[in-house]
């Protein structure tokens, strides 16, 4: 279990980010594009999108021929309001809920997708237990999440200033696999890195704030960062400029592909052939 904030704190941060999220969500789009490329041929029936945000991945799931219905779930009501305003598709429903306690019927889904959302769940066991519970026998989970080498440059720059935890920390691959294994079979976790480039450190910090992804860890300094501290961190980060004069920002991406065991659920929910909205408890 990671030292992350409450669900309410995460919901507030991302609700506030909703209106300008798409303008700065280049990383999120790259990760979602990678995920849909990995799972498109395996998506069918009723699919849940956990942490749907502004619906970028949801739209791509809806484009898959074998998908009949998508339920977008997010803890941030602001994100769901955005989706309701901008996505008009009778096959899509929206629900404010915590992925660690999904208010959905057992065995009611054919697939679950999630892109760069589950890293904000503090209880990985509860998360994957809930996903397994709502999936039908032989259902599939496809997700991307962040690994511990994410924002390594920013973390290093702050370490030159003080010992506080200024950067979010994410679970290593072994811990992630340990959380998934009790509930799924045929688990595959692939790792790749996306490196974005910026001109200024201030642009990096501003984008993280606009994404709602600034430091959420409970181990962060409780006091305000001083101007001297910020200048010292910036000077350290400046030493990392590449040959093109750009500042690198690295994101370690884990891509999870896991299958529900065939014998996991002996009986299917009565909601199997109905609307996902009817599967809400």
Secondary structure as GFF3:
##gff-version 3
##sequence-region A 1 281
A	DSSP	alpha_helix	7	17	.	.	.	ID=ss1
A	DSSP	three_ten_helix	18	20	.	.	.	ID=ss2
A	DSSP	three_ten_helix	22	24	.	.	.	ID=ss3
A	DSSP	alpha_helix	26	39	.	.	.	ID=ss4
A	DSSP	three_ten_helix	40	42	.	.	.	ID=ss5
A	DSSP	beta_strand	45	50	.	.	.	ID=ss6
A	DSSP	alpha_helix	56	62	.	.	.	ID=ss7
A	DSSP	beta_strand	67	74	.	.	.	ID=ss8
A	DSSP	alpha_helix	77	86	.	.	.	ID=ss9
A	DSSP	beta_strand	92	96	.	.	.	ID=ss10
A	DSSP	three_ten_helix	99	101	.	.	.	ID=ss11
A	DSSP	beta_strand	109	115	.	.	.	ID=ss12
A	DSSP	three_ten_helix	118	120	.	.	.	ID=ss13
A	DSSP	alpha_helix	124	134	.	.	.	ID=ss14
A	DSSP	beta_strand	135	146	.	.	.	ID=ss15
A	DSSP	alpha_helix	152	159	.	.	.	ID=ss16
A	DSSP	alpha_helix	173	181	.	.	.	ID=ss17
A	DSSP	beta_strand	185	198	.	.	.	ID=ss18
A	DSSP	alpha_helix	201	210	.	.	.	ID=ss19
A	DSSP	alpha_helix	227	238	.	.	.	ID=ss20
A	DSSP	beta_strand	247	259	.	.	.	ID=ss21
A	DSSP	three_ten_helix	276	279	.	.	.	ID=ss22
###
